[in-house]
Amino acid sequence: MKQFKLLILLILIVGCNSSKAIIASGELNDKLTTKQIIKEHYKREANFKTLQARVKVDYQQGDDSQGHSINLRMEKDKTIWLSATLGIVRAKITPEKVSFYNKLDNTFFDGDYALISDVLGTELDFDKVQNLLLGKALLDLSADNYESNVYEKSYLLNPEEQSKILEIFFLLNPAHFKMDSQQLAQPNERRMLQIDYENYQEVEKEILPQNIKIIALENNAETIIKMEFKSISINQEVRFPFRIPSGFEEIVIK
């Protein structure tokens, strides 16, 4: 199960090769309205058909720390595919379901997003997972009334009326209006998810995350994922081979 949780967390990945570094921050304009900031955010959305990358990931939970390298492939809005070395652990994520198998312990999972949501402490679906990969707001910013302020080197967006169940904060980069940080907290459940986009790169005119740091808290347990994206290509033909081996034991969520 530990390997499965790690693999699911690795969906928060995108990488770059033959790329140009993007300036970490631009000039803040305190005269921009909330509506203008949100409009710019969606205007800068990544526009590609396919993406593939190799990603270095460092994982820490308590005294347990690990380093991994995985292959990532995406067909935008349709499929996210992950594979560890030699296909020992492999996952395929679509808008309809999450599928996974692990040759290390001969187990598989083939179901909905409940397990991913439980791991990260917030309800997720395909669109939210993809948004996290691309530096886009996890939630639909047009579905609620937000207010904006300038916070340090970013634009800060938060709901005009914060929910007691779910507290939300978005920090947007003034250079390209993608996320600097996304923070969702469930105080009553003692849960918090924070995704920090430490650097961005430009690949074939697309601005994509370069380094991402994820912090997931639940009670006193903390999981930290650091990702370094070393290679990427976009708009090339990709395949998503996935077949659950026979005889594997199904993971059942209770």
C-alpha atoms as one frame of an Amber mdcrd trajectory, in Angstrom:
protein
   0.000   0.000   0.000   2.913   2.359   0.713   4.183   1.984  -2.851   0.674
   2.636  -4.150   0.284   5.823  -2.125   3.657   7.033  -3.363   2.721   6.356
  -6.972  -0.573   8.205  -6.622   1.238  11.213  -5.196   3.540  11.158  -8.208
   0.659  12.247 -10.444   1.516  15.767  -9.402   4.305  15.915 -11.983   5.312
  17.626 -15.218   8.834  18.105 -16.624  10.941  19.995 -19.133  13.824  19.428
 -21.543  15.521  21.838 -23.959  13.711  24.562 -22.076  14.215  28.119 -20.911
  13.964  29.150 -17.290  11.123  31.526 -16.475  11.661  34.521 -14.197  10.296
  33.586 -10.795   8.176  36.691 -10.444   7.039  39.677 -12.451   5.958  43.172
 -11.507   2.898  43.256  -9.274   0.104  45.623 -10.217  -2.111  46.404  -7.236
  -4.647  48.049  -9.560  -5.619  44.761 -11.203  -9.098  43.635 -10.229  -9.912
  40.130  -9.047 -11.769  39.526 -12.296  -8.728  40.568 -14.350  -6.389  38.283
 -12.369  -8.694  35.288 -12.842  -9.110  36.077 -16.549  -5.326  36.178 -17.034
  -4.933  32.881 -15.182  -7.239  31.019 -17.559  -5.890  32.874 -20.582  -2.431
  31.395 -19.890  -3.659  27.788 -19.657  -1.293  25.246 -21.239  -2.411  24.254
 -24.715  -0.899  20.990 -25.935  -2.196  17.622 -27.082   0.338  15.231 -25.534
   3.206  15.387 -23.055   5.842  12.912 -21.927   8.531  13.378 -19.301  11.070
  11.726 -17.014  10.863  12.926 -13.440  13.065  12.630 -10.342  11.028  12.458
  -7.147  12.140  12.638  -3.499   9.643  11.393  -0.934   9.702  11.801   2.851
   7.237  10.606   5.471   8.500  10.583   9.037  11.781   8.673   9.107  11.084
   7.100   5.720  12.758   8.836   2.771  13.072   7.540  -0.786  14.155   8.675
  -4.236  12.457   7.515  -7.437  12.516   8.118 -11.167   9.353   7.606 -13.239
   8.036   8.060 -16.749   4.991  10.273 -17.226   2.782  10.480 -20.310  -0.333
  12.571 -20.803  -2.997  13.110 -23.405  -4.574  16.339 -22.263  -8.089  15.956
 -20.844  -8.045  12.198 -21.519  -5.243  10.149 -19.935  -2.433  10.367 -17.380
  -0.036   7.378 -17.435   2.769   6.601 -14.981   5.381   3.871 -15.026   8.271
   3.055 -12.721  11.446   1.374 -13.961  10.746  -1.732 -16.075   7.000  -1.247
 -15.544   7.159  -2.804 -12.074   4.572  -0.285 -10.883   2.207   1.263 -13.418
  -0.920   3.439 -13.296  -3.419   4.754 -15.830  -5.781   7.568 -14.883  -8.734
   8.703 -17.006 -11.783  10.884 -16.302 -13.724   7.693 -15.569 -11.402   5.761
 -13.247  -8.014   5.060 -11.691  -6.198   1.816 -12.529  -2.982   0.549 -10.970
  -0.892  -2.566 -10.519   2.213  -3.407  -8.507   4.404  -6.364  -9.478   6.307
  -6.104  -6.194   3.382  -7.470  -4.195   1.094  -8.722  -7.001  -1.770  -6.317
  -6.251  -3.964  -4.075  -8.395  -6.629  -1.395  -8.079  -9.293  -0.558 -10.642
 -11.883   1.937  -9.414 -12.840   5.547  -8.692 -10.938   8.481  -7.194 -11.742
   7.680  -3.559  -8.290   6.291  -2.821  -6.412   9.253  -4.309  -8.695  11.647
  -2.453  -8.055   9.823   0.813  -4.278   9.936   0.331  -4.200  13.689  -0.315
  -6.957  14.632   2.097  -9.211  16.414  -0.392 -11.744  15.302  -2.982 -10.115
  14.909  -6.389 -11.133  14.021  -9.928  -9.309  13.906 -13.260  -9.571  17.643
 -13.943  -8.167  18.541 -10.533  -5.270  16.130 -10.907  -4.445  17.531 -14.344
  -4.697  21.096 -13.032  -2.164  20.294 -10.337   0.219  18.996 -12.975   0.000
  22.150 -15.049   0.055  24.904 -12.434  -3.641  25.645 -12.852  -6.104  26.371
 -10.045  -7.372  23.188  -8.466 -10.867  24.648  -8.199 -12.980  26.597 -10.687
 -12.317  30.254  -9.847 -15.501  31.332 -11.625 -17.687  29.159  -9.387 -17.288
  31.341  -6.286 -16.789  34.998  -5.357 -13.112  35.701  -4.679 -11.257  38.684
  -3.345  -7.666  39.555  -4.224  -4.692  41.147  -2.506  -0.973  41.463  -3.014
   0.971  39.065  -0.787   4.772  39.281  -0.905   5.621  38.524  -4.582   2.265
  37.023  -5.606  -1.397  37.827  -6.109  -3.445  36.239  -3.332  -6.949  34.948
  -4.084  -9.319  33.594  -1.475 -13.123  33.280  -1.223 -14.899  36.378   0.065
 -16.460  34.096   2.671 -14.208  31.241   3.735 -15.989  27.996   4.497 -15.577
  26.570   7.996 -15.197  23.155   6.379 -12.647  24.012   3.665 -10.253  26.973
   3.696  -8.801  27.926   0.293  -5.880  30.144  -0.737  -4.331  30.621  -4.180
  -1.088  32.503  -4.881  -0.591  33.510  -8.527   2.664  34.518 -10.177   2.508
  38.015 -11.758   4.929  37.013 -14.536   2.625  34.413 -16.119  -0.416  34.163
 -13.794   0.067  30.472 -13.090   0.085  29.180  -9.539   2.880  29.925  -7.094
   1.021  27.956  -4.427  -2.319  26.256  -3.794  -3.446  25.641  -0.234  -6.525
  23.729   0.907  -7.179  23.071   4.585  -9.854  21.137   6.473  -9.422  22.397
  10.053 -12.064  20.111  11.534 -10.388  17.080   9.979  -6.898  18.395  10.787
  -5.931  18.053   7.141  -3.966  20.357   4.856  -2.711  20.088   1.285  -0.183
  22.616  -0.006   1.309  22.553  -3.510   4.183  24.982  -4.106   5.397  25.624
  -7.656   8.975  26.716  -7.028  10.055  27.226 -10.649   8.581  27.256 -14.155
  10.102  26.587 -17.568   9.126  27.385 -21.121   8.930  24.481 -23.569   7.875
  25.220 -27.132   6.100  28.372 -25.937   4.275  26.481 -23.170   4.965  27.526
 -19.579   5.080  24.425 -17.366   6.183  23.705 -13.786   9.825  22.777 -13.271
   9.984  22.123  -9.514   7.007  21.260  -7.340   6.886  20.686  -3.599   3.831
  19.004  -2.075   3.076  18.966   1.643   0.211  16.792   2.856  -0.708  16.928
   6.552  -3.169  14.761   8.425  -3.242  15.048  12.206   0.454  14.870  13.115
   1.534  12.927  10.024   3.395  14.888   7.337   4.276  13.746   3.818   6.617
  15.817   1.653   7.167  15.228  -2.068   9.824  17.146  -4.023   9.948  16.833
  -7.793  12.619  17.828 -10.287  11.544  17.692 -13.932  14.481  16.864 -16.122
  13.057  16.023 -19.521   9.894  16.662 -21.504   8.504  16.606 -25.021   5.090
  17.747 -26.155   2.792  17.031 -29.083   4.503  13.777 -30.038   2.793  10.427
 -30.486   2.451   8.597 -27.164   1.160   5.180 -26.106  -0.399   4.109 -22.823
   0.253   0.356 -22.462  -1.619  -1.012 -19.473  -2.783  -4.538 -18.704  -3.362
  -5.902 -15.206  -1.489  -9.227 -14.954  -3.586 -12.280 -14.229  -3.573 -13.681
 -10.715  -3.050 -10.333  -8.983  -5.038  -9.530  -5.807  -7.442  -6.596  -5.962
  -7.110  -3.737  -3.488 -10.554  -3.064  -2.032 -11.506   0.239  -0.349 -13.660
  -0.246   2.748
